[in-house]
């Protein structure tokens, strides 16, 4: 252990773990008492997905300068608390937008055309499949027109879809109509695609009312965070067919998937794999490493948050 210690709160992908070896990171998940005894030596923390830094951990690391997060969604880290302690935070934006957008489009086509259900039918010896819903030309609403939302919109334009969106702020210079609220957006589309950041500001933005506005012919695609959707309301809308279908990559309490969804053929379920390609995960690892290296070299970050 050196006097400029890097700690790692959770296991990271193998290539990143290998690249981190020269820094001899302390693996907090294997040494849970480390911060209580040596927290004053820690200058940087590596985090990922829902494994962030708790207020108690912040308090045990008075010299902490940076939280380097593997992933774009950083709701596991309290940015206000980090800022108040002078701690910089980085994430891995851009490099995963294409893959997340690809998966959103894949999920959308899957749930409208019943691809996964058709595959299950053929494997079980069946052949006759019910008619499904046309994809081309649908009206799609994107909730959260950030980098990922825009990548999704660009792809859907190729399917002659009418794209509208809702974001915290109207985005200038995009050819998509702005809806003033999630409810207004849901009222005017066939498919609602959730691409908003997670965290307190977006909790249950897709409420029971929004789902009702989407209606029995409407579909939901979520590649953002489970917390953005009122999950119990979504489950009952799907079970009672008050919503036509959903494609979900994220859930409120991962890895728990609401058991009611498992038997529904109008629901496509993925295990949070939107960024999970070799190319993207490699790029995310390289960007996380670049942030750590830059911080340890000159105290700045390549892709700071905020
Ligand atoms: C995960 C993601 O981080 O980037 C995000 O916000 O949700 C994903 O890319 C990834 O699965 C790493 O755990």
Boltz pocket constraint, residues with backbone or C-beta under 6 A from the ligand:
constraints:
  - pocket:
      binder: B
      contacts: [[A, 48], [A, 49], [A, 70], [A, 71], [A, 72], [A, 73], [A, 74], [A, 92], [A, 96], [A, 224], [A, 272], [A, 275]]
      max_distance: 6.0
